[in-house]
Amino acid sequence: MENILNFTRNDLAVWLENKGIRPFRAGQIFKWLYIRQVDTFEQMTDLSKELRKTLGDYFYIGRLFLDDKQISVDTTEKFLHRLDDGQHIESVLIPEKDHFTLCVSSQVGCVQNCQFCLTAKGGFVRNLNISEMIAQIRDARYYLIQKNLNPLKLSNIVFMGMGEPLSNYKNLVKALEIITDSDYGLKFSPRRVTVSTCGIVPKITQLGLDTSVNLAVSFNATTDKARSFLMPINKKYPLNRLLEACRTFTMKPRNKITFEYILMKGVNDTKEDAQRLVKLLAPIKAKVNLIPFNEHDKSEFKRPSKMEISDFLQILLDQNLTAITRKSKGDDISAACGQLKAKLY
């Protein structure tokens, strides 16, 4: 049997039609799955008993197993999910002023081996399938229902959890189709969905053609030498190729690409780095998220001082580059990617 969450609405319509069932039923089924949050086909009471039995013969409705949960003093909540094969992934529910953002994983582990990332320390295991990405979001909304909160307050999705989303491209795009299905699916606005990448250049271009979601780039250095040390992907796709893909990325006129820049003391936090960053991003519709490094005992990198962070930011602002220092949430529960999973081993 297959998890029905692996099917987009169009895919399910084709499957139904091949079984001699009118394809519009796919929309009804999606409403039960994603809006009414049912766990059995028997609960889909506007479908015939025969159709419910057919669905039950071929599919099941899957949820993730919650093996651990931690709640920060700032109410950020981190979930450790166990998959059917016993592997683990993480998602993080982040409270904002009037909504929630969910940070979603796309792989078990990661092959990119970025030096500052704890996820990379565990190596790469496998890609997540469509249902495993979708279930993180569906289950988070169900969790809000259980807390007597409006599930639609979860309005923003960021693929910034464990793994490199663009290395799981086929499943990612199918998942995005369900996430942004405005009629029957999870009903997220594409402008509230962001995919973050370390810089898989060909897939950056393809993402702009295949979807209308936002792009974020984990940038973190202003020279090829420094970036190749921090992020080995830069050896394959150096800065000039990455920046050209970003410059030509297809997006709506008012949108900007977010460049995430993790500030690490003595590594990439000099005034010269800030000045180079301004120059590199000048041809691109860009905004910068400065992220002070979240220190952990498995890394020797350190966070710069508040003054050093402030000085770096001011150089960007003085040159009219849109930039903020992102306030870290969940520091006390190790909310950076991979830190909760690492405690298992």
Secondary structure, 3 states (H helix, E strand, C coil): CEEHHHCCHHHHHHHHHHCCCCCCHHHHHHHHHHHCCCCCHHHCCCCCHHHHHHHHHHEECCCCEEEEEEECCCCCEEEEEECCCCCEEEEEEEECCCCEEEECCCEEECCCCCCCCCHHHHCEEEECCHHHHHHHHHHHHHHHHHCCCCHHHEEEEEECCCCCHHHHHHHHHHHHHHHCCCCCCCCCCHHHEEEEECCCHHHHHHHHHHCCCEEEEECCCCCHHHHHHHCCHHHHCCHHHHHHHHHCCCCCCCCCEEEEEEECCCCCCCHHHHHHHHHHHCCCCEEEEEEECCCCCCCCCCCCCHHHHHHHHHHHHHCCCEEEECCCCCHHHCCCCCHHHHCCC
